[in-house]
Amino acid sequence: MKKITKCIIPAAGMGTRFLPATKALPKEMFPIVDKPVMQYLVEEAISAGCTDIIIVTGRSKRAIEDHFDSNIELEERLDKTGKFDYLKKVKWLNEMANIVYVRQPYPKWDGDAILRAKNLVWDEPFLVLFGDDIIDNDVSAAEQLIQKYEELWDPVIATVGVSEQEVSSYGMLEGELMWDTTRVTKFLEKPQPSQTSSRTAVIGKYVLTPDIFNYLENAKSSVGDGEIRLADAFIAMQKDRDIYGLQVQGTRYDAGSKIGYLKACIAYAMKDPELKNEIQDFIKNI
């Protein structure tokens, strides 16, 4: 069985929930303290053993490429002024992994974004990380998924438990529970709570096998709009092979929502020894 060394990070979405900020700045480049969301995702992939990062971008996403590129003028200035800690951090950005970019001309949902990277993945299993989910844990969510994949050798989807009120906001799965893992028997796309007893929600982190591309290419839209959705491919794939859901460990922040993003900023600031006390004092005095 092949080891996972490639990670696809879809980043072509329009970020409408953060308008007008995302009109010029990709939401993936919003900072959590001093690092953008995208850097957290790339570092998560690297922590799991990935060496090749495929970022799927669209219009107005140039800032992502610039972030991981070299900046000779900045590096020279930091060197001349003796700011070597900052210099090390800046140079690390274009050395951390082999990062390539694929263009998604139109935002045709998540399945189309994955398909855009097909020719770079070929016949290898791969990791997928979407920008909405930040998991804070000593063992990254990506590492947890790959470890489980290497036990099962079948696709593994990250899941979290949600409340009844949250069910209709998520893709949900039903199945046979085996410790922290669920063998999926049914996928439901944003059902009403009355339609399922499951409280196991899918989040945007997966280990997928290359046969997913066949299902994406032949997927039939569940809502009849012709868009290519991962959820529709999963429904078809599950009829032919096992798919597993893994309840990942750690604190999850939904960086794709305003409140989730703000919670992540506060939580990560509280982990910074230089910021913790001032943040605590600020919150107490609000």
C-alpha positions in Angstrom: 0.0 0.0 0.0 1.2 3.5 -0.9 2.1 6.0 1.8 0.3 9.3 1.7 2.6 12.2 0.7 0.2 14.5 -1.1 -2.4 16.9 0.3 -5.0 18.9 -1.6 -6.2 22.1 -0.1 -9.2 23.6 -1.9 -9.1 27.4 -1.6 -11.1 28.8 -4.5 -14.3 29.7 -2.6 -15.6 33.2 -2.5 -15.8 33.6 1.3 -19.1 35.3 1.2 -19.7 35.0 4.9 -16.8 37.4 5.5 -17.7 40.1 2.9 -16.6 42.8 2.4 -13.3 41.7 3.9 -12.9 38.8 1.4 -13.5 41.1 -1.6 -9.7 41.6 -1.7 -8.3 39.3 0.9 -8.8 35.5 0.7 -10.4 34.1 3.8 -7.7 31.5 3.9 -5.2 34.4 4.5 -7.1 35.7 7.6 -4.5 35.7 10.4 -5.0 33.7 13.6 -2.6 35.7 15.8 0.5 35.9 13.5 -0.1 33.1 10.9 -2.8 32.9 8.3 -5.3 30.0 8.3 -3.7 28.6 5.1 -0.3 28.2 6.9 -2.0 26.3 9.7 -3.4 23.9 7.1 0.0 23.4 5.3 1.7 22.8 8.6 -0.9 20.3 9.6 -0.3 18.4 6.3 3.4 18.4 6.9 3.0 17.1 10.4 1.2 14.1 8.9 4.1 13.4 6.5 2.9 15.1 3.4 5.7 16.6 1.2 3.6 17.8 -1.8 0.9 20.4 -1.2 -1.6 21.1 -4.0 -3.5 24.3 -3.4 -6.6 24.8 -5.6 -7.1 28.5 -6.1 -9.3 30.9 -8.0 -9.6 34.6 -8.7 -8.4 37.1 -6.1 -6.3 34.4 -4.4 -2.8 35.6 -5.4 -2.0 36.4 -1.7 -1.8 32.7 -1.0 0.9 32.2 -3.6 2.8 35.3 -2.4 2.8 34.1 1.2 4.6 30.9 0.4 7.0 32.6 -2.1 10.4 34.2 -1.3 10.6 37.9 -0.7 14.2 38.9 -1.3 13.8 42.6 -0.3 12.1 41.6 3.0 14.7 38.9 3.8 17.6 41.3 3.1 16.1 44.0 5.4 15.5 41.6 8.2 19.1 40.3 7.8 20.6 43.8 7.9 18.5 44.9 10.9 19.4 41.8 12.9 15.9 40.4 13.1 17.0 36.9 12.6 14.0 35.2 14.3 11.7 36.8 11.9 14.0 36.0 9.0 14.0 32.4 9.9 10.2 32.4 9.9 9.9 34.1 6.6 12.5 31.9 4.8 10.8 28.8 6.2 7.6 29.6 4.3 9.1 28.8 0.9 11.1 25.8 2.2 8.5 24.0 4.2 7.2 21.8 1.4 6.8 21.5 -2.4 3.7 23.6 -3.0 2.0 23.8 -6.4 -1.1 25.6 -7.5 -4.1 24.5 -9.6 -6.7 26.9 -10.9 -10.4 26.4 -10.5 -11.9 28.9 -13.0 -15.4 28.7 -11.5 -16.5 27.9 -7.9 -18.3 24.6 -8.8 -18.3 23.2 -5.3 -15.9 21.0 -3.5 -15.9 18.0 -5.8 -14.8 20.0 -8.8 -12.0 21.5 -6.8 -10.7 18.0 -6.0 -11.0 16.9 -9.6 -8.8 19.8 -10.7 -5.9 18.1 -8.9 -6.4 14.7 -10.4 -3.4 14.8 -12.8 -1.1 15.7 -9.9 -2.3 12.8 -7.7 -2.7 10.0 -10.2 -3.0 6.7 -8.5 -2.1 7.6 -4.9 -4.2 8.0 -1.8 -4.2 11.6 -0.6 -5.1 13.9 2.2 -7.7 16.7 1.8 -7.9 19.7 4.1 -10.5 22.5 3.7 -9.9 25.9 5.3 -13.0 26.1 7.5 -11.8 23.6 10.2 -8.9 24.3 12.6 -8.4 21.4 15.1 -6.1 22.2 18.1 -4.5 19.0 19.4 -1.1 17.6 20.1 -1.7 15.0 17.4 -3.1 16.8 14.4 -6.3 15.8 12.8 -4.4 14.9 9.6 -2.1 12.6 11.5 -5.1 10.9 13.2 -6.8 10.4 9.8 -3.7 8.9 8.2 -3.1 6.6 11.1 -6.6 5.3 10.8 -6.3 4.9 7.0 -3.1 2.8 7.5 -5.1 0.5 9.8 -8.1 0.2 7.4 -6.8 1.0 3.9 -10.2 2.6 3.0 -11.3 6.2 2.8 -11.5 8.0 6.1 -13.6 11.1 6.8 -13.1 13.4 9.8 -16.2 13.7 12.0 -17.4 15.6 15.1 -20.4 15.3 17.4 -23.0 18.0 17.0 -26.2 19.0 18.8 -29.7 18.4 17.5 -29.9 22.1 16.5 -26.8 21.9 14.4 -27.7 18.8 12.4 -29.3 20.7 9.5 -26.0 22.7 9.0 -23.8 19.7 8.3 -23.4 16.6 6.1 -24.3 13.8 8.5 -23.4 10.1 8.4 -25.0 7.0 9.8 -23.3 3.7 10.4 -21.9 1.0 12.6 -19.9 2.4 15.5 -16.6 0.7 16.3 -14.9 2.6 19.1 -13.9 6.0 17.6 -14.7 4.9 14.1 -17.9 4.5 12.2 -18.3 2.3 9.1 -20.6 4.4 7.0 -23.9 3.0 5.9 -25.6 6.2 4.8 -24.7 9.9 4.0 -27.3 12.6 4.5 -26.6 16.2 3.2 -27.9 18.7 5.8 -30.9 16.7 6.9 -33.5 17.9 9.4 -33.1 16.4 12.9 -36.3 14.5 12.4 -34.7 12.7 9.4 -31.9 11.1 11.3 -31.0 10.0 14.8 -27.3 10.5 14.0 -25.3 13.3 15.6 -22.1 12.5 13.7 -21.2 15.4 11.4 -18.7 15.4 8.6 -16.0 18.2 8.6 -13.6 19.2 5.9 -10.7 16.8 6.4 -10.4 13.5 4.6 -8.1 10.7 3.5 -9.3 9.6 0.0 -8.3 6.9 -2.4 -7.7 7.7 -6.1 -10.9 5.9 -7.2 -12.8 8.9 -5.8 -12.0 10.7 -9.1 -14.2 8.2 -11.0 -17.1 8.8 -8.7 -16.6 12.6 -9.0 -16.5 12.4 -12.8 -19.8 10.5 -12.8 -21.5 12.1 -9.8 -25.1 13.1 -10.2 -26.1 16.3 -8.4 -28.4 15.6 -5.5 -30.0 19.0 -5.9 -30.1 19.0 -9.7 -27.9 22.0 -10.4 -25.1 20.2 -12.2 -22.5 21.1 -9.6 -19.9 18.4 -8.5 -20.1 17.7 -4.8 -18.0 15.4 -2.7 -21.2 14.3 -0.8 -22.7 12.9 -4.0 -19.5 11.0 -4.8 -19.4 9.6 -1.3 -23.0 8.3 -1.7 -22.1 6.5 -4.9 -18.7 5.2 -3.5 -20.3 3.9 -0.3 -22.3 1.4 -2.4 -19.1 -0.2 -3.7 -16.6 -0.1 -0.9 -16.3 0.7 2.8 -15.9 4.3 3.9 -15.2 5.2 7.5 -15.8 8.2 9.7 -13.2 9.0 12.4 -14.2 11.2 15.3 -11.1 13.4 15.5 -9.7 14.4 18.9 -9.0 18.0 19.7 -10.7 21.4 20.0 -12.4 22.4 16.7 -12.8 25.9 15.5 -15.0 26.7 12.5 -12.8 29.3 10.9 -15.4 29.6 8.1 -17.8 31.4 10.4 -17.3 34.8 12.1 -17.8 33.5 15.7 -15.7 30.4 15.1 -12.9 32.5 13.6 -12.9 34.9 16.5 -12.9 32.0 19.0 -9.8 30.6 17.3 -8.1 34.0 17.4 -8.7 34.3 21.2 -7.8 30.7 21.9 -4.5 30.8 20.1 -3.7 34.2 21.6 -4.2 32.6 25.0 -1.6 30.0 24.1 1.0 32.7 23.4 2.9 33.5 26.6 3.5 37.1 25.4 -0.2 37.7 24.8 -2.0 35.6 27.4 -2.1 38.0 30.3 -3.0 41.0 28.3 -5.8 39.1 26.5 -7.2 37.8 29.9 -7.2 41.4 31.3 -8.8 42.7 28.2 -11.6 40.1 28.3 -12.2 40.8 32.0 -12.7 44.5 31.4 -15.0 44.3 28.5 
